[in-house]
Amino acid sequence: AIGLIGLGLLGSHLFFRRRQVRITNGALYLGIAAVAIALWSLTETRLFEFMLPNPTLVYLLTFLSLLMVPYPMLLYIQANYPVLSEKCYQRLGGLMLAIVAVSLLLQLTGIADLLTLLPFSHLAVALVCIVFAVVLVKECRRQRQVTLLAKGMIVLMICVVIDMLKFYLGTLYNDSAAAMRVGMLIFMALLSYDVVARMYRLMERAMENKALEQLAYVDALTACRNRTAFEKMMAQIDAASYPEAELVMFDINDFKYFNDHFGHRAGDEVLGIVVRCLKQAFEPCGSCYRIGGDEFMIIALEGIDRFDDRLTQLRMLLRQEGQPYQIVLSCGRAGFLNDHSQDIWAIYRLADDRMYAHKQQIKQQMN
């Protein structure tokens, strides 16, 4: 059961990480600790003696799995309950790693066996329990109630004390950690519930933030990028990073006519038609922004290929989708390569001037 909890925690960590949710590594550390506890528990129940014929391998699995538990648990506490100082966690972590290193050295050199080194493992476990106790006392004071985790910690500590007393009082029996395994199962179940709930809340918050960000940068009427998104993008563009960048400004000719003769709903519909046509014609090479009432901008960071063909396509789309309205757009184009400017806002002003010149040209032709 503890092993399944550990695998579930590792899976949940990958699940939330792939969804690009900013989370702590609490589930990862707790999952590693749970898997190590599960291996150690299996060796304590002597199941591996039937599965593995080599007693030395079973012996090493028991030793290593027990040593693997305290440090990931400390990292879990640090990730989820940063109530102690960073230096304190580092010192405790260093002490636990030193216990592991010394134990391995004594074991590999044959100076001491598992039974002799067991007090070192108990010391590391006791340190984690003390840190957990301090953290949970502070959490209970902050929340002004005995939390679910605190109750689980009390159960685990009682079970640990029972097994340690049996060991050090000389009443060692065949299964030397039965009570501790039961307490660890309860405790791990509570911790896993808590850490997954934390990650789920973080994912919900991230989704809410993403939705709010979308509202901040998307024009509500046309669903294209708005002026705020445009200015944010402009701040990132310079001639050194994007030497081929181009801007194309569009303006709807006589837009007031649609509102006056067809009503404001028709004006909104015209804006939507223009955005759809601009996206179809230009979004393969650039992004569309609504920067004013009836003004739009295409930003193409790598330039616009076949510009005249795209304009022709745009006019054809406007004729097809713009019925019964006769939508005519003025446009002005400018870029770093053709206009030899290093300032993106200078390019913007050039595109704006050329758009107004095109507008005047259209008016003269109509007259």
N, C-alpha and C positions, 0 to 999 in steps of 0.2 A: 504493500500500500504506500509506503514511504517512497519507494522507487517510482511508482506511477505518479505520485505528487511531484517528484523531482523532474521527471520527463515532461509532465504537464507545464511546469514552470519554465523549463527551457524552451518548450514549444511556444508558450505565450510570449516569451521574450522575443523570439524570432518573428512572431505574428505582429506585434506592435512595432517592432523595429522596421519591418518591411513596409509598414504604412507610414513611415517617416514621422512617427510620433516621438517627440523629445521626452525620453523617459530615463529614469535612473537604471542602473544595472542590478537593482535589487533582486529581480526575478532570476537573473543569470547566476548570481552568487548563491542565492538560496537553493536554486535547482542543483548546482554542483554539490553543495553540502548535503542535500537530500539524497542524491545518488550515492555519495560516499557513505552516508549513514545506512542506506539500504544494503550496500555491499557488506559493510561491517556487521549489520544485523543478520544477514544470511550466513556469514561465517560463524557468528555466535550460536546460531541454531544448528550448526554442524551439517547444514544441507550440502555445503561444498565438499565435505568429506566423501559424500556419495557420488558427487558429480566429478570431482577431480581426484584421481588416484594418488597424486603427489602431495604428501602432507606438508612439505616445505613451501609449496606454492600456496596452499591454504593458509599457512602460518603467515607468509608475507602479505597476502591479501588482507588478513585480519589486521596486521600491523599498519600497513599503508593506508587502508581505508579509514581507520581511526585517526591517523595523523592528518588526513585530508579534511576533516570536519571543521576544526576551530577557525582556521584562517578565513575560508569563504564566509563563515558565519559572522566574523568580525567585519568583513567587507560589506556584508548585507546590512549590518547595523549602521555602519558609517554612511551607506548610501541612502537609507531610509530614515534614520534618526540622528541627524548631525547635531546633537545637543552637546557633545563633547568637542573639545578643540581638535583641530587637524593634527597638531603635534602629539596629542594624547593617543589618537588612533594610530599614528605612525609608530610610536614607541611600543604600543601593545602589539601591533602587527610585526614589528621587528623581533619582539620577544618570542612570539609564537613561531616565526620562521626559524629563529635560533633553536627553539626546542625541537622542531622538526629536523633541523640539520644535525644537531647533536645526537638525537635518537637514531637517525639513519646511520650516522658514522659509527656509533657504538654497536648497532645491530650488524652492519656490514663487516666490521672488523672482528666480530665475534666476542667482543668484550662483555656484552650484556645481552640477555635474551628478552623476549617480549614481556614476560612476567616482571622482570626486574625494571624494565623501562615503562611499565604501565603507569607509575606515579607521574612521569613526565606528561603523558597524554592526559591524565586526570587534571594536572595543573593547567594545561592549555584549555581544557573544557571548563574548568572552574573559572578561569579568567573571563571566558566568553559569558558564562552565567552571571558573573559579577557585573560586567559591562551592561548586559541585558537588564539586570536588576536596577542599576543606576538609571539607565535610559528610561525604563518603564515607570520608575518612581517619578521622574521628571515629567513624563507624558501624563501620568495620572494627576499630578498636581496641576499641570496646565489645563487639562480637560475637566478637572474637579470631579472625577469619577474613576472607579476601577475599570479599566478597559478590558476588552475581551482578550487582548494579547497578554495583559498582566495576569489574568486568571490562568491562561495557558502556561505562562512562565512559572507560576506557583506550582501547578501540577507537575511540570517537568522537573523543577528543583527538588520537589519532594521525592520523585522517582529516582533522581540521581543520588540523593542523599541515602536512600534505602539501599541501593546497589553498592555505593561506596562503603557504607557501614558494614555490609555483609562481607565485602572484600577485605577491609582493614581489620575487622574483628575476628577474621579467620574462619568465618562461616561460609566459605566459598563453596558454591554448589555448581552443578553441571552447567547450568545456564546462568552466567554471571551478570547478565545485563537485561534480564526479563522486564523488570520494572522500568528501566530507562528507555527501552524500546517502546513500551506502551505510552510513556510520557512523551517521547519524541514524536510518535505518530500523531497524538493529539495536538502537540505544539506545532508541528509542521503543517498540519491541516489548517490551523488558525493563521499561521504566517502566510501560507500560500493564498488563502482567501483574502487576506489584507493586501498583499502585494499586487495581486491581479486586480482587486478593486481600485487600488491606487492608479495602476496603469490605465484602467478603463476610464477613470475620471480624467486623467491627463489626455487621453485620446479624445474624449468628449470636448474638453477645453480647447484642444488643438483644432478640432473640427469647427467649433464656434468661432475661434480666432480666424480660421481660414474663410469662413462665411462672412465675417465682419470685414476682412481684408478685401474680399471680392466686392462687397457693397461699396467699400471706399474707393475702389479703382475701376468699377464698371458703371457705365452710364445706364441708369434705370430704364430710360425710354427705349434706347436702341440696342442695349446689351453689348455694345462695343466698349472699348476702353475710354475712360473719361479724361478730363483735363488734368486731374491729379496724377493719373497714371502717365499721361503724356509728359508732364514736367519732371516726374521721377525718372522716366526713360531718358529725357534730354540731358539730365544731369550726369548720366553715365556715358554720354557719347562725346568723344574727342577725336581729332584727326589722326592722332597717333594710334589709337586702339582700333578705330573703324575708318580707315582712309577712303573706303568706297561708299560711305554712308550717304544716302540721299533722302531729301524730304520732298513730298508732293502735297501741296495744299489744295483743297477743293472747297468750293462755295456754291450753294444752290442759287441760281439766278432767280430773282423776283420771288423769293420764298414767301414774302408777305401776301402775294397774290393768292396762293393756295389757302392761307388762313382766312383771307377776306371773302373769297368766292365759294369755298367749299367747307369752311369751318375749321376750328383748331384740331379736331380729330383727324381731318384730312391732312393737316400739316404734320401731325405726328406720324401718320401713315407714310407720307412722303419721306420723312427722315428715316423710317425703318427700311423703305425700299432702297434708298441711297446707300445705307450701310450694307445691306445684303449684296448689292451690286458691286460696291467697292471691295468687299471681302472676296467675292468670286473672282474679280479681275486682278486684284493686287496682293491678296494675302499669301499666295505661294512664295512671294519674295519680300513681303513687308507686313507690318501690323497697322491696323486701322484705329484711329482715335477721333472721338468727337471733342473738339477743342473749344467750340462755341455754339451758339444757337443753331446755325445752319452751316458751320464750318467744320471741315474734317481734314485730318492729316494722315498721310501714309508715311511711316518711317521704315526705310529699307536699309538695314545695316550693311548689307553687301551689295548695294546698288540694285537698280531695276533693269532687268534684261527685257528686250523687245517692248520698250515703253510705248511706242506708237501703236503696236498691235494690242496692247492692253487697254489703251485709250479707246480704240475702235471697239473692242469687246465690251468695255464699260458702256459706251453709247448704245450698243445693240441691246445690252441687258436692260438699260433704262427704258428703251422703247418697248421692249417686250413686257417687263414687269411693272412699268410705270403707268399703264393705262388705268383710268382715263386721263391721268395727268401727263402733261408734257414737261418732263423734268430735264433741265439743261444745267450742266455744271461748268463752272470756270475752274481752271487749274493753273498752278504755278509750280515749277520744279527747280530745285537747286541741290547741289552736292559738293562735297569737298574736292573731288577730282576736277570737275568742270569749272568750278568757280574759285578755286585756289584760295580758299579761306580756311583758317585754322579754328574758327569759332563757330560752334553749332548754332548759336542764336543769330549770328550774322547770316548763316545759311537760311535760317527760319525767316528772317526779314526779306531776304532775296526771294524766297518762295512766295511770301506774302505779296510783295510788290508785283511779281510776275503774274500772280493770280488776279490781282486787281486790274492789271494791264489787259489780261485776257478777257476779263469781264467787260471792260470798256469796248474792246474790239467786237465782242458778241453784240453789244447794244448798238454799236454803229452799223453792223451788218443787218440787224433787224430793222433799223430805221431806214 
